[in-house]
Amino acid sequence: SVQRRLNRMMNSSHDRRLLALMDVEGFDPKEVTVTVKDGKVKVLAEHEEERTTARGKEYSYRNITREISLPPGVSEDEVTYSL
């Protein structure tokens, strides 16, 4: 499962400064926003889709929002992320 894979990655990480891993599969990197403000890391992923079918138009919307507090002593400008 995805959760088990993420847990293995966290446990095998040699970088103990790793704060979080998030599964944003199915989202385009342009749909993922990461902000660091007020001692928190906020991740927002939003995906909208419109399809035309035989019955008409169908719309779908998915989003993920996570907010993680930085550990004490970690400066906001030390935070990095990658997708």
Phi, psi and omega per residue, in radians:
S1 nan 2.870 3.139
V2 -1.097 -0.746 -3.111
Q3 -1.094 -0.731 3.113
R4 -1.115 -0.699 3.118
R5 -1.106 -0.739 3.101
L6 -1.133 -0.721 3.111
N7 -1.080 -0.728 3.105
R8 -1.087 -0.720 3.123
M9 -1.109 -0.738 3.137
M10 -1.145 -0.752 -3.093
N11 -1.225 -0.532 -3.103
S12 -1.600 -0.042 -3.103
S13 -1.196 2.280 3.073
H14 -1.489 -0.182 3.137
D15 -1.654 1.708 -3.091
R16 -1.290 0.021 3.084
R17 -1.541 0.061 -3.135
L18 -1.189 2.135 -3.095
L19 -1.589 -0.704 -3.074
A20 -2.854 2.669 2.948
L21 -2.136 2.413 3.141
M22 -2.304 2.432 3.110
D23 -1.567 1.932 3.088
V24 -2.026 0.539 3.095
E25 -1.016 2.407 -3.138
G26 1.636 -0.120 3.077
F27 -1.872 2.428 3.028
D28 -1.291 2.515 3.116
P29 -0.925 -0.538 3.104
K30 -1.192 -0.287 -3.125
E31 -1.613 0.001 -3.107
V32 -1.915 2.224 3.123
T33 -2.105 2.303 3.085
V34 -2.125 2.213 3.080
T35 -2.215 2.602 3.083
V36 -2.180 2.040 -3.072
K37 -2.777 2.482 3.081
D38 0.963 0.656 3.087
G39 1.316 0.302 -3.122
K40 -2.342 2.591 3.006
V41 -1.818 2.186 3.134
K42 -2.048 2.264 3.116
V43 -2.042 2.221 3.115
L44 -2.254 2.188 3.067
A45 -2.192 2.226 -3.132
E46 -2.331 2.369 3.118
H47 -2.356 2.197 3.066
E48 -2.083 2.478 -3.122
E49 -2.484 2.449 3.089
E50 -2.208 2.258 3.116
R51 -2.269 2.556 3.033
T52 -1.789 2.193 3.131
T53 -2.089 -3.141 3.117
A54 -1.080 -0.462 -3.124
R55 -1.612 -0.051 -3.122
G56 2.218 -2.753 -3.115
K57 -1.542 2.445 3.053
E58 -2.106 2.421 3.132
Y59 -2.099 2.474 3.022
S60 -2.351 2.578 -3.124
Y61 -2.465 2.283 3.070
R62 -2.286 2.544 3.033
N63 -2.622 2.707 3.055
I64 -2.306 2.310 3.045
T65 -2.298 2.244 3.093
R66 -2.372 2.472 3.067
E67 -2.271 2.219 -3.049
I68 -2.203 2.224 3.095
S69 -1.337 2.406 3.080
L70 -1.254 2.514 3.085
P71 -1.118 2.689 3.112
P72 -0.980 2.430 3.104
G73 1.524 -0.096 3.128
V74 -1.661 2.163 -3.139
S75 -1.427 2.561 3.135
E76 -1.051 -0.576 -3.104
D77 -1.388 -0.035 3.047
E78 -1.545 -0.209 -3.031
V79 -1.356 2.282 3.020
T80 -2.234 2.779 3.095
Y81 -2.606 2.803 3.063
S82 -2.564 2.713 3.132
L83 -1.966 nan nan
